[in-house]
Amino acid sequence: MTENLTERVQRWIAGDPDPAAREELDGLPEAELADRFSGPLTFGTAGLRGPVRAGPNGMNVAVVTKTSAGIAAWLIENGLGGSTVVVGRDARNGSEQFAFAAAETFSAQGFSVVMLPRPLPTPVVAFAVRALDAELGVQITASHNPAADNGYKVYLRGGSQLIPPSDAQIEALIEATPDAIEIPRAIVQPGGSDIASRYLDSVVALPRSRGRDIRIALTPLHGVGGELAMAALRGAGFRDIRVVEEQFEPDPAFPTVTFPNPEEPGAADAVLALAAEIDADIAIALDPDADRCAVGVPTDSGWRMLTGDETGALLANHLLADAPADSLVANTIVSSQLLSALAPARGARYARTLTGFKWLVRAGEGLVYAYEEAIGHCVDPNVVRDKDGISAAVVLADLAAGLKQDRRTLLDVLDDLAVEFGVHLGAQVSRRVADLADIGNMMHRLRSAPPTELAGRTVSVLDYAQRDDELRTDAVEISGSGLRVIVRPSGTEPKLKAYLEVIEHVDAPEDLPRARAAAAEILAELTDFAQHL
């Protein structure tokens, strides 16, 4: 017999080990309860994420406990009982409580748990899984999500993220776990006190130029990356670093930004203002768990943030300069096509994957660099097999300092690449929805009546849902001569996203302004199309 909503709520309340959560649920209006019990959190692009609230559709002690018990059962089923599990956390609301719940659940199942001693960046957990030869790592974080959210990110042996079909297997085992109050937990003492310093040792060894004479403006956006980023930059030899003081200490309320994501309009305003005030050479913004890095540069019309694709091209060009022959670089289906042209020109191989670093770091042998347009960069795959904003910041500072010695800038290199490979001008349009069904409806309309022409150019349509290879996914690509639009649902937020790119040939350096203006004109037409999907 199917339980009604009231019965499901009462059963959950009875099985929730957190008195505060039980009290929170008791007496909520039916519409709110229906939302919280609409289904469990599921593993998306980067693990579980959801609002911190009681009930199965939120992040809370009961959900974390059941999730950890399900993962423990999966490890045991695969003959990995008793192995090492690393548990870390950021400084968001609930993170410490959730980290202890996870660690204590694994410990009670006989695993050797290393619970990191304080809030630390997500890349440190990815590093620790490799460094400690652990079978699993868990980071409690919602990365750049709004302040109300938290999450549960899972790393497998080697430090790469969870992928199918393991995620579905784990979800089935989570569903089969008993009520959270019945799941045993054993006390865990924090450990791994040397992990952060070992991580820093690897990061400070990355720079390769002799230049160090640059001034850096830095913000961790109220997240956990400030202390380690400063230590990494100083350890690599950079001394002139100024920080946005009001954003430096971890604060789960993120009081100075609406969305704590350097990509969001306005989020990087404070660090750009500081950079202008102190006459910096570059500005660096990390997201709250420091796995993403955005860089700002001075222009003739003021400071601006580079796009993830621009930064990706700069880092790829820099890292391939002395990479082994036949090295591999990778980006995703929604990232710029520039990397596919740059790689062979530098003697490297190129791979294209689905969105998410769980796919990028598995692109193939010989990987030396991977990035996605959402300001995620993996500059040292042999040490951290995930995006890492701190190591990316150090390499970007190294690149900028080396260029300054030659009286050049990051923008000069972007000009060089545009002349060599053509202007690659991109943008993203996001359609946030209140009802997730709207996303499916928009994708259906696009598939049912795709355009045959965009910006005066004939286009063709490729439906990735019809592919029979590793790139099969819910996305539609519309492309023609020198233009491309990819439309897909977001894997982490209630959004439909359109990724736009225009490529314009450049005849000579003096032709660059014309080419950029022409690309911008076409991009405006693509933007208008995407806004009316």
GUDREN-906220 format. One record per residue (C-alpha): x, y, z; chain; residue in one letter. Coordinates in steps of 0.5 Angstrom, whole numbers, plus 500, padded with zeros to 3 digits. Example, Ala and Ser with C-alpha at 12.3 -4.5 7.8 and 13.67 -1.06 7.14 Angstrom:
<recs>
<rec <525; 491; 516>; 'A'; 'A'>
<rec <527; 498; 514>; 'A'; 'S'>
</recs>
This chain:
<recs>
<rec <500; 500; 500>; 'A'; 'M'>
<rec <503; 507; 498>; 'A'; 'T'>
<rec <504; 512; 504>; 'A'; 'E'>
<rec <501; 518; 503>; 'A'; 'N'>
<rec <505; 525; 505>; 'A'; 'L'>
<rec <503; 525; 512>; 'A'; 'T'>
<rec <505; 518; 513>; 'A'; 'E'>
<rec <512; 519; 510>; 'A'; 'R'>
<rec <513; 525; 514>; 'A'; 'V'>
<rec <512; 522; 520>; 'A'; 'Q'>
<rec <516; 516; 518>; 'A'; 'R'>
<rec <522; 521; 516>; 'A'; 'W'>
<rec <521; 525; 523>; 'A'; 'I'>
<rec <521; 518; 527>; 'A'; 'A'>
<rec <528; 516; 523>; 'A'; 'G'>
<rec <532; 523; 524>; 'A'; 'D'>
<rec <537; 523; 529>; 'A'; 'P'>
<rec <537; 531; 529>; 'A'; 'D'>
<rec <532; 534; 534>; 'A'; 'P'>
<rec <533; 540; 531>; 'A'; 'A'>
<rec <531; 537; 524>; 'A'; 'A'>
<rec <525; 534; 527>; 'A'; 'R'>
<rec <522; 540; 530>; 'A'; 'E'>
<rec <523; 544; 523>; 'A'; 'E'>
<rec <519; 539; 519>; 'A'; 'L'>
<rec <514; 538; 525>; 'A'; 'D'>
<rec <508; 543; 523>; 'A'; 'G'>
<rec <511; 546; 516>; 'A'; 'L'>
<rec <505; 547; 511>; 'A'; 'P'>
<rec <503; 541; 506>; 'A'; 'E'>
<rec <506; 545; 500>; 'A'; 'A'>
<rec <513; 546; 503>; 'A'; 'E'>
<rec <513; 538; 506>; 'A'; 'L'>
<rec <511; 536; 499>; 'A'; 'A'>
<rec <517; 540; 496>; 'A'; 'D'>
<rec <522; 537; 501>; 'A'; 'R'>
<rec <519; 530; 500>; 'A'; 'F'>
<rec <518; 530; 492>; 'A'; 'S'>
<rec <524; 526; 492>; 'A'; 'G'>
<rec <531; 524; 495>; 'A'; 'P'>
<rec <537; 529; 492>; 'A'; 'L'>
<rec <541; 525; 487>; 'A'; 'T'>
<rec <548; 525; 484>; 'A'; 'F'>
<rec <549; 531; 479>; 'A'; 'G'>
<rec <555; 533; 475>; 'A'; 'T'>
<rec <559; 534; 482>; 'A'; 'A'>
<rec <555; 530; 487>; 'A'; 'G'>
<rec <549; 532; 491>; 'A'; 'L'>
<rec <547; 539; 492>; 'A'; 'R'>
<rec <541; 542; 495>; 'A'; 'G'>
<rec <539; 547; 501>; 'A'; 'P'>
<rec <541; 546; 508>; 'A'; 'V'>
<rec <534; 544; 511>; 'A'; 'R'>
<rec <530; 538; 514>; 'A'; 'A'>
<rec <527; 532; 509>; 'A'; 'G'>
<rec <530; 527; 504>; 'A'; 'P'>
<rec <530; 533; 499>; 'A'; 'N'>
<rec <535; 537; 503>; 'A'; 'G'>
<rec <542; 537; 506>; 'A'; 'M'>
<rec <542; 535; 513>; 'A'; 'N'>
<rec <545; 530; 518>; 'A'; 'V'>
<rec <540; 524; 516>; 'A'; 'A'>
<rec <541; 525; 509>; 'A'; 'V'>
<rec <549; 525; 510>; 'A'; 'V'>
<rec <548; 519; 514>; 'A'; 'T'>
<rec <544; 515; 509>; 'A'; 'K'>
<rec <549; 517; 504>; 'A'; 'T'>
<rec <555; 515; 507>; 'A'; 'S'>
<rec <552; 508; 509>; 'A'; 'A'>
<rec <550; 507; 502>; 'A'; 'G'>
<rec <557; 509; 500>; 'A'; 'I'>
<rec <560; 504; 505>; 'A'; 'A'>
<rec <555; 498; 503>; 'A'; 'A'>
<rec <558; 499; 496>; 'A'; 'W'>
<rec <565; 499; 498>; 'A'; 'L'>
<rec <564; 493; 502>; 'A'; 'I'>
<rec <560; 490; 496>; 'A'; 'E'>
<rec <566; 491; 492>; 'A'; 'N'>
<rec <571; 488; 496>; 'A'; 'G'>
<rec <574; 494; 499>; 'A'; 'L'>
<rec <571; 494; 506>; 'A'; 'G'>
<rec <576; 497; 511>; 'A'; 'G'>
<rec <580; 501; 506>; 'A'; 'S'>
<rec <582; 508; 507>; 'A'; 'T'>
<rec <576; 514; 507>; 'A'; 'V'>
<rec <578; 521; 507>; 'A'; 'V'>
<rec <573; 526; 509>; 'A'; 'V'>
<rec <574; 534; 508>; 'A'; 'G'>
<rec <569; 540; 509>; 'A'; 'R'>
<rec <569; 547; 507>; 'A'; 'D'>
<rec <566; 553; 512>; 'A'; 'A'>
<rec <559; 553; 509>; 'A'; 'R'>
<rec <553; 552; 514>; 'A'; 'N'>
<rec <552; 545; 517>; 'A'; 'G'>
<rec <559; 543; 514>; 'A'; 'S'>
<rec <562; 541; 520>; 'A'; 'E'>
<rec <556; 537; 523>; 'A'; 'Q'>
<rec <555; 534; 516>; 'A'; 'F'>
<rec <563; 532; 516>; 'A'; 'A'>
<rec <563; 529; 522>; 'A'; 'F'>
<rec <556; 525; 521>; 'A'; 'A'>
<rec <560; 522; 514>; 'A'; 'A'>
<rec <566; 520; 518>; 'A'; 'A'>
<rec <563; 517; 524>; 'A'; 'E'>
<rec <558; 513; 519>; 'A'; 'T'>
<rec <564; 510; 515>; 'A'; 'F'>
<rec <568; 509; 521>; 'A'; 'S'>
<rec <562; 505; 524>; 'A'; 'A'>
<rec <563; 500; 518>; 'A'; 'Q'>
<rec <570; 499; 519>; 'A'; 'G'>
<rec <573; 504; 515>; 'A'; 'F'>
<rec <580; 507; 516>; 'A'; 'S'>
<rec <577; 515; 516>; 'A'; 'V'>
<rec <582; 521; 515>; 'A'; 'V'>
<rec <578; 527; 517>; 'A'; 'M'>
<rec <581; 533; 515>; 'A'; 'L'>
<rec <582; 537; 521>; 'A'; 'P'>
<rec <579; 544; 519>; 'A'; 'R'>
<rec <575; 547; 513>; 'A'; 'P'>
<rec <580; 546; 507>; 'A'; 'L'>
<rec <579; 547; 499>; 'A'; 'P'>
<rec <576; 542; 495>; 'A'; 'T'>
<rec <582; 540; 491>; 'A'; 'P'>
<rec <586; 538; 498>; 'A'; 'V'>
<rec <581; 533; 499>; 'A'; 'V'>
<rec <582; 530; 491>; 'A'; 'A'>
<rec <590; 531; 493>; 'A'; 'F'>
<rec <589; 527; 499>; 'A'; 'A'>
<rec <586; 521; 496>; 'A'; 'V'>
<rec <592; 520; 491>; 'A'; 'R'>
<rec <597; 522; 497>; 'A'; 'A'>
<rec <594; 517; 502>; 'A'; 'L'>
<rec <592; 512; 497>; 'A'; 'D'>
<rec <585; 512; 499>; 'A'; 'A'>
<rec <579; 508; 496>; 'A'; 'E'>
<rec <574; 514; 497>; 'A'; 'L'>
<rec <574; 521; 499>; 'A'; 'G'>
<rec <568; 526; 501>; 'A'; 'V'>
<rec <568; 533; 501>; 'A'; 'Q'>
<rec <562; 537; 504>; 'A'; 'I'>
<rec <561; 543; 500>; 'A'; 'T'>
<rec <556; 546; 495>; 'A'; 'A'>
<rec <562; 550; 491>; 'A'; 'S'>
<rec <560; 556; 488>; 'A'; 'H'>
<rec <552; 555; 490>; 'A'; 'N'>
<rec <548; 560; 494>; 'A'; 'P'>
<rec <549; 561; 501>; 'A'; 'A'>
<rec <543; 557; 503>; 'A'; 'A'>
<rec <546; 550; 500>; 'A'; 'D'>
<rec <551; 545; 501>; 'A'; 'N'>
<rec <553; 539; 498>; 'A'; 'G'>
<rec <557; 532; 498>; 'A'; 'Y'>
<rec <562; 531; 493>; 'A'; 'K'>
<rec <565; 524; 492>; 'A'; 'V'>
<rec <572; 522; 490>; 'A'; 'Y'>
<rec <574; 515; 488>; 'A'; 'L'>
<rec <581; 512; 488>; 'A'; 'R'>
<rec <586; 516; 484>; 'A'; 'G'>
<rec <582; 522; 486>; 'A'; 'G'>
<rec <577; 523; 480>; 'A'; 'S'>
<rec <570; 524; 481>; 'A'; 'Q'>
<rec <564; 519; 482>; 'A'; 'L'>
<rec <562; 517; 475>; 'A'; 'I'>
<rec <556; 512; 472>; 'A'; 'P'>
<rec <554; 507; 473>; 'A'; 'P'>
<rec <557; 507; 480>; 'A'; 'S'>
<rec <553; 513; 482>; 'A'; 'D'>
<rec <546; 509; 480>; 'A'; 'A'>
<rec <549; 503; 484>; 'A'; 'Q'>
<rec <550; 508; 490>; 'A'; 'I'>
<rec <543; 511; 490>; 'A'; 'E'>
<rec <540; 504; 490>; 'A'; 'A'>
<rec <544; 502; 496>; 'A'; 'L'>
<rec <542; 509; 499>; 'A'; 'I'>
<rec <535; 508; 498>; 'A'; 'E'>
<rec <536; 501; 502>; 'A'; 'A'>
<rec <539; 504; 508>; 'A'; 'T'>
<rec <535; 504; 514>; 'A'; 'P'>
<rec <533; 510; 518>; 'A'; 'D'>
<rec <538; 514; 519>; 'A'; 'A'>
<rec <537; 514; 527>; 'A'; 'I'>
<rec <538; 506; 526>; 'A'; 'E'>
<rec <545; 507; 522>; 'A'; 'I'>
<rec <551; 506; 527>; 'A'; 'P'>
<rec <556; 512; 528>; 'A'; 'R'>
<rec <563; 511; 531>; 'A'; 'A'>
<rec <567; 517; 534>; 'A'; 'I'>
<rec <572; 520; 529>; 'A'; 'V'>
<rec <578; 524; 531>; 'A'; 'Q'>
<rec <581; 529; 526>; 'A'; 'P'>
<rec <587; 527; 523>; 'A'; 'G'>
<rec <591; 529; 516>; 'A'; 'G'>
<rec <594; 535; 519>; 'A'; 'S'>
<rec <600; 535; 514>; 'A'; 'D'>
<rec <596; 534; 508>; 'A'; 'I'>
<rec <595; 541; 507>; 'A'; 'A'>
<rec <603; 542; 507>; 'A'; 'S'>
<rec <604; 537; 503>; 'A'; 'R'>
<rec <599; 539; 498>; 'A'; 'Y'>
<rec <602; 546; 498>; 'A'; 'L'>
<rec <609; 543; 497>; 'A'; 'D'>
<rec <606; 540; 490>; 'A'; 'S'>
<rec <603; 547; 488>; 'A'; 'V'>
<rec <609; 551; 489>; 'A'; 'V'>
<rec <613; 547; 485>; 'A'; 'A'>
<rec <609; 549; 479>; 'A'; 'L'>
<rec <612; 555; 476>; 'A'; 'P'>
<rec <617; 555; 471>; 'A'; 'R'>
<rec <619; 562; 469>; 'A'; 'S'>
<rec <624; 567; 473>; 'A'; 'R'>
<rec <619; 573; 473>; 'A'; 'G'>
<rec <616; 574; 480>; 'A'; 'R'>
<rec <615; 582; 479>; 'A'; 'D'>
<rec <608; 583; 479>; 'A'; 'I'>
<rec <603; 585; 484>; 'A'; 'R'>
<rec <597; 581; 485>; 'A'; 'I'>
<rec <590; 583; 488>; 'A'; 'A'>
<rec <586; 577; 491>; 'A'; 'L'>
<rec <579; 575; 493>; 'A'; 'T'>
<rec <577; 568; 496>; 'A'; 'P'>
<rec <570; 571; 496>; 'A'; 'L'>
<rec <569; 569; 503>; 'A'; 'H'>
<rec <571; 562; 502>; 'A'; 'G'>
<rec <576; 557; 505>; 'A'; 'V'>
<rec <581; 558; 499>; 'A'; 'G'>
<rec <585; 565; 502>; 'A'; 'G'>
<rec <590; 562; 507>; 'A'; 'E'>
<rec <592; 557; 502>; 'A'; 'L'>
<rec <592; 561; 496>; 'A'; 'A'>
<rec <597; 566; 500>; 'A'; 'M'>
<rec <601; 561; 502>; 'A'; 'A'>
<rec <602; 558; 495>; 'A'; 'A'>
<rec <603; 564; 492>; 'A'; 'L'>
<rec <608; 567; 497>; 'A'; 'R'>
<rec <611; 560; 497>; 'A'; 'G'>
<rec <612; 560; 489>; 'A'; 'A'>
<rec <616; 567; 490>; 'A'; 'G'>
<rec <610; 572; 489>; 'A'; 'F'>
<rec <611; 577; 495>; 'A'; 'R'>
<rec <606; 583; 493>; 'A'; 'D'>
<rec <599; 580; 494>; 'A'; 'I'>
<rec <594; 585; 496>; 'A'; 'R'>
<rec <587; 582; 499>; 'A'; 'V'>
<rec <580; 584; 499>; 'A'; 'V'>
<rec <580; 584; 506>; 'A'; 'E'>
<rec <572; 584; 507>; 'A'; 'E'>
<rec <572; 578; 503>; 'A'; 'Q'>
<rec <578; 574; 506>; 'A'; 'F'>
<rec <575; 570; 512>; 'A'; 'E'>
<rec <571; 565; 511>; 'A'; 'P'>
<rec <563; 567; 512>; 'A'; 'D'>
<rec <558; 562; 510>; 'A'; 'P'>
<rec <553; 568; 509>; 'A'; 'A'>
<rec <557; 571; 503>; 'A'; 'F'>
<rec <555; 578; 505>; 'A'; 'P'>
<rec <558; 582; 500>; 'A'; 'T'>
<rec <556; 578; 494>; 'A'; 'V'>
<rec <549; 575; 491>; 'A'; 'T'>
<rec <552; 569; 488>; 'A'; 'F'>
<rec <559; 567; 491>; 'A'; 'P'>
<rec <561; 565; 484>; 'A'; 'N'>
<rec <566; 569; 480>; 'A'; 'P'>
<rec <563; 568; 474>; 'A'; 'E'>
<rec <557; 572; 476>; 'A'; 'E'>
<rec <556; 579; 474>; 'A'; 'P'>
<rec <558; 583; 480>; 'A'; 'G'>
<rec <561; 578; 484>; 'A'; 'A'>
<rec <568; 580; 482>; 'A'; 'A'>
<rec <567; 587; 483>; 'A'; 'D'>
<rec <571; 588; 489>; 'A'; 'A'>
<rec <577; 585; 487>; 'A'; 'V'>
<rec <577; 589; 480>; 'A'; 'L'>
<rec <576; 595; 484>; 'A'; 'A'>
<rec <582; 593; 489>; 'A'; 'L'>
<rec <586; 592; 483>; 'A'; 'A'>
<rec <585; 598; 480>; 'A'; 'A'>
<rec <586; 602; 486>; 'A'; 'E'>
<rec <593; 599; 487>; 'A'; 'I'>
<rec <595; 598; 480>; 'A'; 'D'>
<rec <596; 591; 480>; 'A'; 'A'>
<rec <598; 587; 474>; 'A'; 'D'>
<rec <593; 581; 475>; 'A'; 'I'>
<rec <587; 580; 479>; 'A'; 'A'>
<rec <585; 573; 482>; 'A'; 'I'>
<rec <578; 571; 484>; 'A'; 'A'>
<rec <577; 564; 487>; 'A'; 'L'>
<rec <570; 561; 488>; 'A'; 'D'>
<rec <568; 559; 496>; 'A'; 'P'>
<rec <571; 552; 496>; 'A'; 'D'>
<rec <577; 554; 491>; 'A'; 'A'>
<rec <576; 549; 486>; 'A'; 'D'>
<rec <575; 555; 481>; 'A'; 'R'>
<rec <579; 561; 479>; 'A'; 'C'>
<rec <578; 567; 475>; 'A'; 'A'>
<rec <583; 572; 473>; 'A'; 'V'>
<rec <582; 579; 471>; 'A'; 'G'>
<rec <586; 584; 467>; 'A'; 'V'>
<rec <587; 591; 466>; 'A'; 'P'>
<rec <585; 594; 459>; 'A'; 'T'>
<rec <585; 601; 456>; 'A'; 'D'>
<rec <577; 602; 458>; 'A'; 'S'>
<rec <578; 599; 465>; 'A'; 'G'>
<rec <579; 592; 469>; 'A'; 'W'>
<rec <575; 586; 466>; 'A'; 'R'>
<rec <575; 579; 468>; 'A'; 'M'>
<rec <577; 574; 463>; 'A'; 'L'>
<rec <573; 568; 461>; 'A'; 'T'>
<rec <574; 561; 462>; 'A'; 'G'>
<rec <575; 560; 455>; 'A'; 'D'>
<rec <580; 565; 455>; 'A'; 'E'>
<rec <584; 563; 461>; 'A'; 'T'>
<rec <584; 556; 458>; 'A'; 'G'>
<rec <587; 558; 452>; 'A'; 'A'>
<rec <593; 562; 456>; 'A'; 'L'>
<rec <594; 556; 460>; 'A'; 'L'>
<rec <594; 551; 455>; 'A'; 'A'>
<rec <599; 555; 451>; 'A'; 'N'>
<rec <603; 556; 457>; 'A'; 'H'>
<rec <603; 549; 459>; 'A'; 'L'>
<rec <605; 546; 452>; 'A'; 'L'>
<rec <611; 550; 451>; 'A'; 'A'>
<rec <615; 545; 455>; 'A'; 'D'>
<rec <610; 539; 456>; 'A'; 'A'>
<rec <613; 532; 453>; 'A'; 'P'>
<rec <611; 531; 446>; 'A'; 'A'>
<rec <604; 528; 444>; 'A'; 'D'>
<rec <602; 530; 451>; 'A'; 'S'>
<rec <594; 531; 451>; 'A'; 'L'>
<rec <590; 537; 453>; 'A'; 'V'>
<rec <582; 537; 454>; 'A'; 'A'>
<rec <576; 541; 454>; 'A'; 'N'>
<rec <568; 540; 454>; 'A'; 'T'>
<rec <563; 540; 449>; 'A'; 'I'>
<rec <561; 547; 451>; 'A'; 'V'>
<rec <568; 550; 451>; 'A'; 'S'>
<rec <571; 554; 446>; 'A'; 'S'>
<rec <574; 550; 440>; 'A'; 'Q'>
<rec <580; 554; 440>; 'A'; 'L'>
<rec <584; 549; 444>; 'A'; 'L'>
<rec <582; 544; 438>; 'A'; 'S'>
<rec <586; 548; 434>; 'A'; 'A'>
<rec <592; 550; 439>; 'A'; 'L'>
<rec <593; 543; 441>; 'A'; 'A'>
<rec <596; 540; 434>; 'A'; 'P'>
<rec <600; 546; 433>; 'A'; 'A'>
<rec <604; 545; 439>; 'A'; 'R'>
<rec <605; 538; 438>; 'A'; 'G'>
<rec <599; 536; 443>; 'A'; 'A'>
<rec <593; 531; 442>; 'A'; 'R'>
<rec <586; 534; 444>; 'A'; 'Y'>
<rec <580; 531; 447>; 'A'; 'A'>
<rec <573; 533; 448>; 'A'; 'R'>
<rec <569; 530; 453>; 'A'; 'T'>
<rec <562; 531; 457>; 'A'; 'L'>
<rec <561; 537; 462>; 'A'; 'T'>
<rec <564; 536; 468>; 'A'; 'G'>
<rec <571; 534; 471>; 'A'; 'F'>
<rec <569; 527; 472>; 'A'; 'K'>
<rec <570; 526; 465>; 'A'; 'W'>
<rec <575; 531; 463>; 'A'; 'L'>
<rec <581; 528; 468>; 'A'; 'V'>
<rec <579; 521; 464>; 'A'; 'R'>
<rec <580; 524; 457>; 'A'; 'A'>
<rec <586; 519; 456>; 'A'; 'G'>
<rec <593; 518; 457>; 'A'; 'E'>
<rec <598; 523; 457>; 'A'; 'G'>
<rec <594; 529; 460>; 'A'; 'L'>
<rec <597; 535; 462>; 'A'; 'V'>
<rec <592; 540; 462>; 'A'; 'Y'>
<rec <584; 540; 462>; 'A'; 'A'>
<rec <579; 546; 463>; 'A'; 'Y'>
<rec <572; 547; 462>; 'A'; 'E'>
<rec <569; 554; 461>; 'A'; 'E'>
<rec <566; 555; 468>; 'A'; 'A'>
<rec <573; 557; 470>; 'A'; 'I'>
<rec <575; 550; 472>; 'A'; 'G'>
<rec <582; 549; 471>; 'A'; 'H'>
<rec <586; 542; 472>; 'A'; 'C'>
<rec <594; 544; 471>; 'A'; 'V'>
<rec <597; 538; 475>; 'A'; 'D'>
<rec <593; 532; 473>; 'A'; 'P'>
<rec <598; 527; 476>; 'A'; 'N'>
<rec <597; 531; 483>; 'A'; 'V'>
<rec <590; 533; 483>; 'A'; 'V'>
<rec <585; 530; 478>; 'A'; 'R'>
<rec <580; 535; 479>; 'A'; 'D'>
<rec <579; 543; 478>; 'A'; 'K'>
<rec <584; 547; 482>; 'A'; 'D'>
<rec <583; 554; 483>; 'A'; 'G'>
<rec <590; 555; 487>; 'A'; 'I'>
<rec <594; 551; 483>; 'A'; 'S'>
<rec <591; 555; 477>; 'A'; 'A'>
<rec <592; 562; 480>; 'A'; 'A'>
<rec <600; 560; 482>; 'A'; 'V'>
<rec <601; 558; 474>; 'A'; 'V'>
<rec <597; 564; 472>; 'A'; 'L'>
<rec <601; 569; 476>; 'A'; 'A'>
<rec <608; 565; 474>; 'A'; 'D'>
<rec <605; 566; 466>; 'A'; 'L'>
<rec <604; 574; 468>; 'A'; 'A'>
<rec <610; 575; 471>; 'A'; 'A'>
<rec <614; 572; 466>; 'A'; 'G'>
<rec <611; 576; 460>; 'A'; 'L'>
<rec <612; 582; 464>; 'A'; 'K'>
<rec <619; 581; 464>; 'A'; 'Q'>
<rec <618; 581; 456>; 'A'; 'D'>
<rec <614; 587; 457>; 'A'; 'R'>
<rec <608; 583; 455>; 'A'; 'R'>
<rec <601; 582; 458>; 'A'; 'T'>
<rec <596; 576; 458>; 'A'; 'L'>
<rec <592; 580; 453>; 'A'; 'L'>
<rec <598; 580; 448>; 'A'; 'D'>
<rec <598; 573; 448>; 'A'; 'V'>
<rec <591; 573; 447>; 'A'; 'L'>
<rec <592; 577; 441>; 'A'; 'D'>
<rec <597; 573; 438>; 'A'; 'D'>
<rec <593; 567; 439>; 'A'; 'L'>
<rec <587; 570; 435>; 'A'; 'A'>
<rec <592; 572; 429>; 'A'; 'V'>
<rec <594; 565; 429>; 'A'; 'E'>
<rec <588; 561; 430>; 'A'; 'F'>
<rec <582; 566; 429>; 'A'; 'G'>
<rec <578; 570; 433>; 'A'; 'V'>
<rec <574; 565; 438>; 'A'; 'H'>
<rec <569; 570; 441>; 'A'; 'L'>
<rec <564; 566; 446>; 'A'; 'G'>
<rec <558; 568; 451>; 'A'; 'A'>
<rec <553; 564; 455>; 'A'; 'Q'>
<rec <546; 565; 456>; 'A'; 'V'>
<rec <542; 562; 462>; 'A'; 'S'>
<rec <535; 561; 463>; 'A'; 'R'>
<rec <533; 560; 470>; 'A'; 'R'>
<rec <526; 557; 471>; 'A'; 'V'>
<rec <522; 556; 477>; 'A'; 'A'>
<rec <519; 549; 474>; 'A'; 'D'>
<rec <524; 544; 472>; 'A'; 'L'>
<rec <519; 542; 467>; 'A'; 'A'>
<rec <520; 548; 463>; 'A'; 'D'>
<rec <527; 546; 461>; 'A'; 'I'>
<rec <524; 539; 458>; 'A'; 'G'>
<rec <519; 543; 454>; 'A'; 'N'>
<rec <524; 548; 452>; 'A'; 'M'>
<rec <529; 542; 449>; 'A'; 'M'>
<rec <523; 539; 446>; 'A'; 'H'>
<rec <521; 545; 442>; 'A'; 'R'>
<rec <528; 546; 440>; 'A'; 'L'>
<rec <529; 539; 438>; 'A'; 'R'>
<rec <522; 539; 434>; 'A'; 'S'>
<rec <523; 545; 430>; 'A'; 'A'>
<rec <530; 547; 430>; 'A'; 'P'>
<rec <533; 553; 426>; 'A'; 'P'>
<rec <535; 552; 419>; 'A'; 'T'>
<rec <539; 559; 419>; 'A'; 'E'>
<rec <542; 563; 424>; 'A'; 'L'>
<rec <546; 570; 423>; 'A'; 'A'>
<rec <544; 569; 416>; 'A'; 'G'>
<rec <548; 563; 415>; 'A'; 'R'>
<rec <545; 556; 414>; 'A'; 'T'>
<rec <546; 551; 420>; 'A'; 'V'>
<rec <545; 544; 421>; 'A'; 'S'>
<rec <543; 541; 428>; 'A'; 'V'>
<rec <546; 535; 432>; 'A'; 'L'>
<rec <542; 532; 437>; 'A'; 'D'>
<rec <547; 529; 443>; 'A'; 'Y'>
<rec <542; 525; 445>; 'A'; 'A'>
<rec <542; 521; 439>; 'A'; 'Q'>
<rec <549; 519; 439>; 'A'; 'R'>
<rec <552; 512; 440>; 'A'; 'D'>
<rec <558; 514; 443>; 'A'; 'D'>
<rec <561; 517; 450>; 'A'; 'E'>
<rec <559; 524; 448>; 'A'; 'L'>
<rec <551; 522; 449>; 'A'; 'R'>
<rec <548; 527; 453>; 'A'; 'T'>
<rec <542; 531; 453>; 'A'; 'D'>
<rec <544; 537; 449>; 'A'; 'A'>
<rec <543; 540; 442>; 'A'; 'V'>
<rec <548; 543; 438>; 'A'; 'E'>
<rec <547; 548; 432>; 'A'; 'I'>
<rec <553; 550; 428>; 'A'; 'S'>
<rec <554; 553; 421>; 'A'; 'G'>
<rec <560; 557; 418>; 'A'; 'S'>
<rec <564; 560; 424>; 'A'; 'G'>
<rec <558; 559; 429>; 'A'; 'L'>
<rec <556; 554; 434>; 'A'; 'R'>
<rec <550; 554; 439>; 'A'; 'V'>
<rec <550; 548; 444>; 'A'; 'I'>
<rec <544; 548; 449>; 'A'; 'V'>
<rec <543; 543; 455>; 'A'; 'R'>
<rec <540; 543; 462>; 'A'; 'P'>
<rec <545; 545; 467>; 'A'; 'S'>
<rec <547; 539; 472>; 'A'; 'G'>
<rec <547; 543; 478>; 'A'; 'T'>
<rec <542; 549; 478>; 'A'; 'E'>
<rec <535; 550; 475>; 'A'; 'P'>
<rec <537; 553; 469>; 'A'; 'K'>
<rec <537; 552; 461>; 'A'; 'L'>
<rec <544; 554; 458>; 'A'; 'K'>
<rec <546; 556; 451>; 'A'; 'A'>
<rec <554; 556; 450>; 'A'; 'Y'>
<rec <555; 561; 444>; 'A'; 'L'>
<rec <561; 561; 440>; 'A'; 'E'>
<rec <563; 565; 433>; 'A'; 'V'>
<rec <570; 564; 430>; 'A'; 'I'>
<rec <572; 570; 425>; 'A'; 'E'>
<rec <579; 569; 421>; 'A'; 'H'>
<rec <584; 574; 422>; 'A'; 'V'>
<rec <588; 576; 416>; 'A'; 'D'>
<rec <594; 580; 419>; 'A'; 'A'>
<rec <595; 583; 426>; 'A'; 'P'>
<rec <592; 590; 424>; 'A'; 'E'>
<rec <586; 586; 422>; 'A'; 'D'>
<rec <584; 584; 429>; 'A'; 'L'>
<rec <580; 590; 431>; 'A'; 'P'>
<rec <575; 588; 424>; 'A'; 'R'>
<rec <575; 581; 426>; 'A'; 'A'>
<rec <573; 582; 433>; 'A'; 'R'>
<rec <568; 587; 431>; 'A'; 'A'>
<rec <565; 582; 426>; 'A'; 'A'>
<rec <565; 577; 431>; 'A'; 'A'>
<rec <561; 581; 436>; 'A'; 'A'>
<rec <556; 583; 431>; 'A'; 'E'>
<rec <554; 575; 430>; 'A'; 'I'>
<rec <555; 574; 437>; 'A'; 'L'>
<rec <549; 579; 439>; 'A'; 'A'>
<rec <545; 575; 434>; 'A'; 'E'>
<rec <546; 569; 437>; 'A'; 'L'>
<rec <545; 571; 444>; 'A'; 'T'>
<rec <538; 574; 442>; 'A'; 'D'>
<rec <536; 567; 439>; 'A'; 'F'>
<rec <538; 564; 445>; 'A'; 'A'>
<rec <534; 569; 450>; 'A'; 'Q'>
<rec <528; 567; 446>; 'A'; 'H'>
<rec <529; 559; 446>; 'A'; 'L'>
</recs>
